[in-house]
Amino acid sequence: MSDDRVMAIVGAGHVGGRAAQTLREAGWRGGIALIGAEPHLPYERPPLSKAVLTDSDEAAILPLRSRDAWREDAIDHLIASVRSLDTAERVVRLHDGREIRYESLLIATGGHARNLTIPGADSPGVFRLRTLDDALKIKPRLRPEARVVVIGGGFIGLEVAASARTRGCNVVVVEGGSRLLGRAVPATIAAHAQALHERNGVQCLLGSAPNAIEPLEDGTLAVMFGGKERLVADTVIVGIGIQPADELARAAGIQVDRGIIVGETLETSAPNVYAAGDVALFPSRFGTHRIRQETWHNAETQSRLAARNMLGEREAYRELPWFWSDQYDHQLQVAGEPALGRQSVVRTLAGGAQIHFELDANGGLVAASGFGLTSALAKEMRVARMLVERSAAVTPGQLSNVEVKLKGLL
């Protein structure tokens, strides 16, 4: 360590917290500055749309570690906002005037929830879900018979819809596209997800985009669709994705493009500066293109690798993209990159669960997407994910034939 410089991490969420922990585990004995604007210690985000909204137990909030663990590792958690990054002088400047000189820097700023750009989108009773504080504001509004309109039929929107129905709310999901879940999963799986929600009492409006939200005299909200068509709601929750929080990197002259561009070691265009998590645009293992992943797995694995590389390792990130979504008693999983598929092969499991395997133009296995009862899907999907990870040489007939055990194809 030179000039008492520290390992600095901008962003104190899942990625930042796990990276700080890994720095200690990997042997770093100098200072660690973990800088974040939220007043909370690092926590995991997946429960925000599920357990935090539905459980009365505070244990639903999942901190990465206890307060004592951070203290014992002498990790300095600074609740502060960053004004600028100086990558030439290797200095992080905070809005309160403090300057932190770093040995290596990790940018783990995540993303901002996208705003609706229609009149009334900032009205009282309209919420976005990105942080723990957001979830804690929404939770008491999910009362039995409350009218909840969810704008956005992606993963967050559908998880919130499921949680609201679990709490007894009347729920309408509004999606501007022709189907739920965009291009994240095959159309057949999206249709199964829609059917599941409708069986549980959710109304899904597809191809519908609101053009205004109007507060009414009784404190409710009218979600307008042009003319006199409207939905009246007690609460509106907007879940239309995130924008990568790459402003600091952009202002510092670091190369960005819908996220912070990193190489296979997660190093940015600035020496000794790394990026990981939702904000990082990294090389795909399936080709020359770059991808971003807004997932727990991506946060967990990239944070650890980035921390080791901050200490001088040169590990390449080769993890397979993977995520899951729990909705009611069903689970949806995607491993790999379904958009790269040119041939889809369906494997039907017990209880109606399905796995859709995607093969590229050369017959290579590039993705597996599964949906069904969690109890029926989890074990088979674990093996399917391993097949994609290992680029297993398989034929469409083997994948579709349930008499051929997936485990045997490994």
N, C-alpha and C positions, 0 to 999 in steps of 0.2 A: 504494500500500500504506500503510495507516494503522497506527501503533503497532507497526511491524515484524510485523504479522500475516502469516501464511503461507497458502498454499493447502493445506488439510488433506484427506487421503483416508483414510477408515477402511475397511480391507480392502485387502490387498496381493496380491490374485490377478490374474487376467487383466484385469478391469475397472480395478482400481486402478492397476496398472502401466501400462496403455495410456493411461489418463487423465493420469498424471503425465508420461509421454512427450509427449503432445499439448499439455499446458500449456507445456512448453518450446518445442515446435515452433511454437506459436501466439504466442510472444513474451513469455511471462511470465518476468521476471528476478528475482522475489523468491523467498522460500523455498518449498519444497515438502516437506511431511511426509507420507510414505507409511507408514501404520501397519498392521501385521498381526501376528497371533499365530504364524503359521508361521515356522520358521527359514529358509525358502527364499526366494530372490528370486522375483518373479512368474513364473509358468509357465502354459502352456496345459493345460487339463484333458482334452480328447478323447483324447490318447494314454494316459491312465491305465488305461483299460479295454481297450486294444488293444496298442500297441507296447511300453509299459512292461512289460506282463505277458508278452510273447512274445519280445522282443528281448534279446540279451545285451549289446548296445551301449548305453552310457550316453547316446548321442545320441538315444535314443528319448524321453528327457526333454526337453521343449521349453521352455526358458526364453524369455521374451519378448525379452530382450536380454542382452548380456553384462554381467558385473559392471563392466567398464570403462565401458560406455555409461552405466550409472546414475551412476557416479562422475563422468564428464565432464559430465553434465547437473546435477551438484550436487543430486541428489534424495536426501533424507535418509530412508533406509529404517529405520524403527524397529520392532524386534521387540518388541512389547508388546501387552498387552490393554487395552481401553478400559473405564473404569469408568462414565463418563457423558458425555452431551452437554448443554451449556448453550447453547441456541440464542438466548437473550436476550443473554447476554454474549459469545456466539460463542467458546466455549471447549470444547476436548476435554480431558477429565480422564482420565489413565491410572491404572491400578492401582498403579503405583510412585510415585505422588504428583506426577508431572510434569503441567503444564498447557500446552496448545498453543492459542494464540489464533489464530483463523483469519479470513481475509478472506472466503473461500467454503469450503464443506465438501461433499465427495462421500461418500455412504454407499454402499460397495460390499462389503457384508458377505456377499453370496451366500446360502448356505443350509446347513442341517445335514442330514446323512443321517438319514432316519427310522429309529427303532428299532423292532424287533419288541417287542411288549408281551405276551410269553409267557414262562413259566418257562424258565430256562436260556438266554435270549437273550444273556446276557453271559458265557457259558461260554468258556473258552479254545478256540480253533479256530473261533470265530464272528467274522466280519469284516464291516465295511461298507466301501464304496469311495467316498471323497469327495476325499481328499488324496493327495499324492505319497507320504507316509509310509504311508498305507493300502495303496497299490499295492505298495510295496517290501516290506511285510510279507506280502502275499498271494503275491507272485511265487515265492518259493522253495518254496511248498507245492504249486504246480502241476507236480507230477512225473508222469511216465508211469505210468498205471494208478491214480493217486490218485483217490479217490472224492470228487467235489465236488457238493454240492447248492447250487443257486442259488435263493434265494427271491425271486421277483419276475420277471415276464415282460415287463418294459418294456425300454427301450433299453439301459440300463446292464446289466441282468441278461443280456440276449441277447448283448451284446458280450463280457461276461465269459465266458459260456458258450462262445462261439466261440473266444475266446483259450485257455480251458482245454482245449478239444478239440484245438486246434492244438498244445498242449503234451503231448497224449496222455492227458489225464485222462478218466475216466469221469464223465459229467455228467448230472445230472437237474435240470431247471428246474421249479420248483413255482410255480404261478400260481393265486391265489384266484379270479380272474375266469373267465368262460366262454371267453375267447380271449386270445391274447397281445396286447401293445401297447395294451391298453385302448381308448380312443376316439381315440388319436393318429393312427391311419391307418384307412382303410376295412377292413371285415372281410375282404374278399377278399385284400388285401395281407397282413394279419395271418396268414391261412391259408397264403399262399405262404411267408412267413417261417418259420412253424412247420414246413412241409414241408422247407425248406432245412436247418433244424437237425436234423430227424429223419434226413434223408439223410446228415448228417455224424455221426450216432451219438448225438445228444442225445435223452434221453427227456424228454418234456414232459407234466407232470401238470397238467391244467386243472381249475378248480373245486375245488382242494385248498388248504386252509389249515392249516398245522401248529399244534398247540396246546401243544407243549412241545419243548424240546431237552434231551436227557439225556446227560451225559458218561458214557462207559462205562469199565470198568476198564483196557482196553488203550489208552486215550487217544483213541479214536474218539468219534463223536457219533451219537446216535440222534435223528433228527428224527421226532417222534411226530405221528400224525394221529388220535388217539382210539383207544381200545381197544388192540389189539395191533399195529395197522398202523404200520409205521415204515420209515424209510430210514436206513441206516448210512452215515456219511460221515467222511472224514478232515478235510474242511474244509467249512464252511458260509459262503456269501457272501450277505449280505442286500442286495438292491437294490430297495427299495420306495419310491423317490422321496426328495424332500427337503422340508424345511420352511423357508420363507424366514427368514433371520436378521434379523428386524425388532425384536428386543428393545430395543436401544439407542434406536431411533427411537420406539418405543412409550413407553418410560420418559421420553423427552424431550418428550412431548406432541405428537409429529408424527403426522399422520393415517395409520393403517395399516388394512389389511383383507386378510388373507392375503398380506401384502407391504406395502411402503411405497407409498402412493398418490402418484403424480406427475402433473403436467400434461404437455402436449405438449412443453414444453421440458425435461422431466425434473426440474423444481423441485418440491420437496415443499411441504407446507403451512407450513413454516418458511422465512422469507426467506433467500436465499443458501445454502440447503441443498438439495442435489441427491441423487438416488439413481439407480443404474443397475445393469444386470445381473440376475442371478437374483432379487434381492430387490425389484426395482421392479415395481409394478403400474401399467401405462401405458395410455393410450388406444389402442384399436385403430384402424387406418386404415379398417376396414370398418363402423364404426358408433359408437354412444355407449358401448359396454361397454369394460371394461378387461381386459387380459390380462397374464400373466407368461410369460416365455420363458427356459428354461434351456438356452441354446444358445451355441455359439461365435460365431455371427454376431451375436447380440444383444449379447454382451459386447463384441465388437470395435467395433460401430457406436455403441452407446449410450455407451461410454466416451469416444469421441472427441467426440461431440456434447455430452455433459455438460461436458467440459473446456472447450470453446469457450464454452459458456453460463456457466460459472463466471467467465469473463473479461468477461462483459457482452454476449455475443451473445444473440439470442433465437430461435435456430433451433428449429423444430418437428421432432420425430422422426416420420418417415413411412416408415421401412423396412418392407419386407414380411417377416413371420416366415419363417424358413427354417432348416432343419437337415438333417443327413444322418447316417447310421449305416452304418459299414462292418462287414460280417459275412461272414467267409470271402472268397470272390471276388465277393460281391454287395454292392450298395449300396441303401440305402433313403433317399429324399429326400422331404421335405414342404415345400412353399412355400405360404404363405397360411394360412387357417384352415378346415380340412376340416369342422369341426363346424357351420359356417354353411351348408353345402351342402344343397340340397333336391333336386337332380338330379345323378346321377353318370354320367359318360361315360367309357368305358374305351377306351384306345388301346393296341393290342398291337403291340409292337416285335419286331425280330429277336431270336432266341434266347429268346423267351418273356417278355421284359421287358414290363412294363405301366406305363402312366401313367393314373391315375384323376383326371379333371378334375371339380371340384365347382362347380356353378352354384347361385346363390341363387334365391329365389322370383321374382325379376325377370329371370332369365336372365344375371345378371352373374357373371363368372368370379371365384371367391373362393379357389380352392385347386387345387394339382396335387400328387398323391402318386405317386411312382414307386418301383418295385422290380424288380430284375433284375441280371444280370451287369453289373458296373461298366462294362465295355467297351461294352456295348450301350445302357446307360442314360444315361451322363453327358452326352453331347452333346445328346440330345433333351430331357433334363430341364432343361438350361440354357436352352433356348428356351422350354420350358413355363413355367419360372419367370418369364421376361421377359414372357410373355403375361399372367400374373397380375399382375405389377408394373404393367403398363401398362393394366390393366383392358380388355384388347382385346375388341372387339365380334366375337364368334365364335358359331357355331351348333353344337349338338351333333353334327350331321352332319359338319361340318368337322373337329371334334376327333377323332372316332372313325375317320375315313377316312384310312388310312395313305397313300393316294395323294395326299392334300392335305398338302403340306409345312408343318410348323409354322412354319418360318421365314417362309414366305410370308404367314402370318396376322398377322405383326407390322406 
